[in-house]
Amino acid sequence: MALRMWASSAANALKLSAGGAGARAAAFSISRFFSTVHDGLKYTQSHEWVKTTGDVATVGITDHAQGHLGEVVFVELPEPGTKVAAGGPFGNVESVKATSDVNSPISGEVVEVNAKLSETPGLINTSPYEDGWMIKVKPSSPGEADALLDAAKYTKHCEEEDAH
């Protein structure tokens, strides 16, 4: 799977600063990490991702989102059988900085939740696209995810959002 790398914030982009006297004493520091965006996933402008495999869609938050949240300390997820609506909240993520709603990119019924997140919520930070997935949904409107952003459009959205 191809990855796209981008600076997550214009204000926090890679900053180089020279220290000391002259070119010989140049020192450099990085003030912001780079976020990954996976090709083959669909994204929302509110920073959730969805991957449809067969008749089930896996949902989580993006690397960009977890980076802005900081260390995730608690995750609240719905029970299997819960109906979710595209754009509507299905749970929340609590970090050391804030508590944020997580919205469903698609409509359908929750068929599975990532039980590992109740004991290890930091999986969202360390592996947002693999081990840190949040719910699996049986879509009620097949093809609904097609209207979401692809990797290139999501990357552009994040760059524009962070520039403001």
BELJONOR-V748255 format. One record per residue. N is the residue number from 1. SS is DSSP state (H for helix, E for strand, C for the rest). Layout:
# BELJONOR-V748255
n->(N & N)
ss->(SS & SS)
This chain:
# BELJONOR-V748255
n->(1 & 2 & 3 & 4 & 5 & 6 & 7 & 8 & 9 & 10 & 11 & 12 & 13 & 14 & 15 & 16 & 17 & 18 & 19 & 20 & 21 & 22 & 23 & 24 & 25 & 26 & 27 & 28 & 29 & 30 & 31 & 32 & 33 & 34 & 35 & 36 & 37 & 38 & 39 & 40 & 41 & 42 & 43 & 44 & 45 & 46 & 47 & 48 & 49 & 50 & 51 & 52 & 53 & 54 & 55 & 56 & 57 & 58 & 59 & 60 & 61 & 62 & 63 & 64 & 65 & 66 & 67 & 68 & 69 & 70 & 71 & 72 & 73 & 74 & 75 & 76 & 77 & 78 & 79 & 80 & 81 & 82 & 83 & 84 & 85 & 86 & 87 & 88 & 89 & 90 & 91 & 92 & 93 & 94 & 95 & 96 & 97 & 98 & 99 & 100 & 101 & 102 & 103 & 104 & 105 & 106 & 107 & 108 & 109 & 110 & 111 & 112 & 113 & 114 & 115 & 116 & 117 & 118 & 119 & 120 & 121 & 122 & 123 & 124 & 125 & 126 & 127 & 128 & 129 & 130 & 131 & 132 & 133 & 134 & 135 & 136 & 137 & 138 & 139 & 140 & 141 & 142 & 143 & 144 & 145 & 146 & 147 & 148 & 149 & 150 & 151 & 152 & 153 & 154 & 155 & 156 & 157 & 158 & 159 & 160 & 161 & 162 & 163 & 164)
ss->(C & C & E & E & E & E & E & C & C & C & C & C & C & C & C & C & C & C & C & C & C & C & H & H & H & C & C & C & C & C & C & C & C & E & E & E & E & E & C & C & C & E & E & C & C & C & C & E & E & E & E & E & E & C & C & E & E & E & E & E & E & C & H & H & H & H & H & H & H & C & C & E & E & E & E & E & C & C & C & C & C & C & E & E & C & C & C & C & E & E & E & E & E & E & E & C & C & C & E & E & E & E & E & C & C & C & C & E & E & E & E & E & E & C & C & H & H & H & H & C & C & C & H & H & H & H & C & C & C & C & C & C & C & C & E & E & E & E & E & C & C & C & C & H & H & H & H & C & E & C & H & H & H & H & H & H & H & H & H & H & H & H & H & C)
